[in-house]
């Protein structure tokens, strides 16, 4: 990593929980120069160490392997160390089982703790190539309607749009034609829909109109960058950079980008989970990491992983409004069928869940891309998942089903324990 890139990243990131006064200093509260210098040093060290660990893990994690020993350059010397991973064995086994059972042409599941960034599961599958590359690390998939999360966040956080805001649009629900997007005529055939329902049902033309009426290209570009498009994600494993291009000027091309109806904007499952996590985490973005610690041959930890955040990309109030949109998606929107069993299950009534689906034909790998990014949370825990399948001809499973299955696996034992406690206390 170049000196210029390190300097840029250092300005963006803080280590959550490293020290309270350090976080306050980044937020603008009064702290001494020495305290700020200490925080900056910790961030710089974490960034540099993550870069070296990513190099050491790179070749093997790209092949879906987590090595027991790695040779990594730390503290100015090469060391052979034993990684301790953040992966939850039960969640990893569930993700592997789901993909192997349904056998999509291509599939990936990536789950993180939305508050810390710890990677809980990272599974990849290719039907024709069992030893194929880790798809979670690839940013070759069209973002499709997942980009509507970016647009909705900009509308809510920048333009002050409420979930109940009414959008007038002409044309069909799932098409996107220039004459409809650019028309502001209201006739007896004009449709009217709330932002919440337009998001839940993924209405392209409605989002095109929303962007033209309430946003500027600079706004979409700003919020895309806040969600870490067009920049390296400083994980401790190699992941490709997501790309979002917002054309200048208010027009049809801007509407295409805002609704996710193009192949230009691309992202990885890693970034998809980060997007969902930031909404679940009150607007705070955490960067995933998979190495909890590195130990020497004496069992001593010579490296300790830490949560790394680039701060808040939207207000807590705005995050709550975007969650309202994403919750509507699983209750009455495009993923309602996949989530119906868990939504109706009384054991999960205290678990808040939300998500966004996306569909578009991709080129690398070639096939019909089906996205689900979402979150599930209770008072104490917040998790986020990205699931993607790509199929050449026939569907074997919806990505939303994979997402809800991972939520059930994570929260199932917890809600059962809580129920038993209630019974015991009576």
Secondary structure, 3 states (H helix, E strand, C coil): CCHHHHHHHHHHCEECCCCHHHHHHHHCCCCCHHHHHHHHHHHHHHHHHHHHHHHHHHHHHCCCCCCCCEEEEECCEEEEEEEEECCCHHHHHHHHHHHHHHCCCEEEEEEEECCCCEEEEEEEEECCCCCCCCHHHCCCEECHHHHHHHHHHHHHHCCCCCCCCEEEECCCCCCCCHHHHCCCCCCCCCEEEEHHHHHHHCCHHHHHHHHHHHCCHHHHHHHHHHCCCCCCCCCCCCCCCCECCCCCCCCHHHHHHHHCCCCCCEECHHHHHHHHHHHHCCCEEEECECEEEEECCCCCEEEECCCEEEEECCCHHHHHHHHHHHHHHHHHCCCHHHHHHHHHCHHHCCCEEEEEEEEEEEECCEEEEEEEEEEEECCCCEEEEEEEEEECCCCCCCHHHHHHHHHHHHHHHHHHHHHHHHHHHC
